[in-house]
Structures are given as C-alpha cells and as structure tokens.
Amino acid sequence: MQVKLAMDDVTIELGNNGVTLTIADNDGRHIGHLRIGQATVEWRKGKTRAGNGKKLQLAKLIEILERS
C-alpha cells in the first residue's frame, strides 16, 4: 500500500516513518498524535510515546470507514 500526502499541488511520498499529525481541540489544547504510515495508523492520546499508542492496520481502517 502506498500513502501519499497531497498539499496544494505538492505530492509527498511517505517513507518508513510515515507522518505524524498533532491534534488539538478548537481551543488549542493538545489531544494527541495521529501517525499514518505505509501499513499502519497509530493514535497516541495525550503525551503517549511513539509505539505505545493504539495501532490499526491501514487496510482495516479503510474497511471500517467504508462500512460506515
């Protein structure tokens, strides 16, 4: 599976480390991090360290989203 991030006519192909998004609420308070890799997605609530979050295979996430 390939993962690419498209931003204003720029396409970036993800390497082994993927990309990590910092998630905050509307008031700017930190909620957690969402790491998207080539094969897995990891949600790290709060200040959880990388590798200690909830992981899900990317194919499984797509399956779940398509069912809803």
N, C-alpha and C positions, 0 to 999 in steps of 0.2 A: 504494500500500500504506500502510495506517495502522499505526502502532505505538503501543501504549498500555501503561502500566505500572500494574498493579493492586496496591495495598498496603492491606490492612485496610480495605476498603470505600472507598478513595480511588482514583480513576482520574485519571491524568495523561496528557494527550496530548502526545507529543514534538514539539518544534519542529524547526527545521532543524539544530540542533546535536546532537540526539539525547541520549543519556545514556551516561555513562562509568562502568563498574564497575571498581573497584580490586580485583585478585585477589591473594590471599596464600595461602600454604600453611597447614597446621594449626598451625605454629609462629609464624605471623605474618610470615614473610619474604615480601617483595614478589616476585610472579611477573610481573605485567604489568597491562595495562589492556584491557578489552573495551569498545569503543564501539559502541553499537547506534543506528543512525539510521533514518530512514524508508525508505531504499533499500539501505543497505549496513551490513555488520558489519566492524569493524576490530579485529584483535588486535595489540596493541603489547607485545611481550615486553620485560621489563626496564624500562629508562627511555627507551625509544624515543619520540621526539616524535610528536605527533598528525600524521597524514598520511603518516608513514613506516612504518606497520605493514603487515601482511598484510590486504588487503581482499577481501571477498567480497560479491557481491550477496545481499541478504536472501532473495530468491526462490530462488537457487541453494542457500543454506544449508538452507532448508526442504526442497528437493528431496533433498539429500544425507541429511538426517535422516530423511525419510520412507522412503528406500530401506533404511536400516539396521534 
